[in-house]
Amino acid sequence: PGQLLRHYAPKTPLRLNALYAEEGEALLAFGKLTFGGYNLNLSEQGDLQEAASNLFSMLHELDKLGARRIAVMPIPNESLGLAINDRLKRAAES
């Protein structure tokens, strides 16, 4: 488990480390969010455990929207964030 690229990849392309959603994008946010549009937030409190728990279900939910791309806000690259970023990178590359 965790080694297969397809397991993580939505059909919709990902744009990582996005600070906002561009036109035609859905947003996968993390932490405080101060703008509108269609988005889901992995953890408004910035909790990496909550973000990890929500990652795949939210990616797949955003995938169903038919957006041209999913913009993913930066996740801290520490502790559990290392694993989350690894999964996101795999999903973006497949």
N, C-alpha and C positions, 0 to 999 in steps of 0.2 A: 504494500500500500504506500501511496505517496510518491511513487516513482513514475507513474504513467502520466504523460502529458495530457492525453485526451480526457482523463478524469477531471482535470481542473478547468479545461478550456470551454468557455461559452462559444457559441458560433459567432457572436458579435466580437469584433476586434476590441482590444483593450488599449487605452492610452494611460500609462502609469505616471505617477507623480504629478497629476494634474491639480492645479490650484482652482480651477473652475471648469464648468462644462461648456464646450463650444456648441454652436448651433448644430442640432441633430444628434447630440450626445446625451446619454443618460449618465448620471453621476453616482458613483459609489463613494460616499463621504466617510470621513473619520474625524471625530472631535467636533468642535463648534462649527456650525454651519450658518452662514449669514445671508444666503441668497436662495432664490426660488428655483423653479424648474422641477423636472421629475428626478428625484433622487431617493436613495436609501442611505442610511447612515449605519455603518458597522458598529459604532459606539459613540454616542454624543458625549459621553464622559471621558473618552479617550482610553477606555479599558481594553487592553490587548486580548485578554481572555474572552471578553464579550465579542470583540471583533473576529477572533478566530472561530468562535462558535457560529457567527452569522455569515461568514465569508461565502461559502458555497451556495447556500440557499439564496442569498441576496444577488450573487452573480447570476444565478440561473433565473431569478425573477426579473432582473434587468435585461437579460438576454431575450426574454419573451416579448419585450416592448417593440422590437423592430427598429431600434435606434441604429444609426450608422456606426456608432462606436460607444463604448462604455469608458468614461473618464474615471480614473481611480485616484483619489487624493492620496498624498504621501502617508505612509505608515512608518512610525519610528523604527529604525533598523537596530533594535536592541531586544534582548530577551525573546519573548514569543513573536515579536515583530519580525525577527529574522526569518522564522518559518513562514509567516504570512507573506512576506515579501518574496520568498522563494517560490511559493505557490503561485503568486500573482505573476512573477516573471515567467514561470513555466506556462501559465495560461496565455500570456501575451505572445509567447514565441511559437506556440503550436498552431 
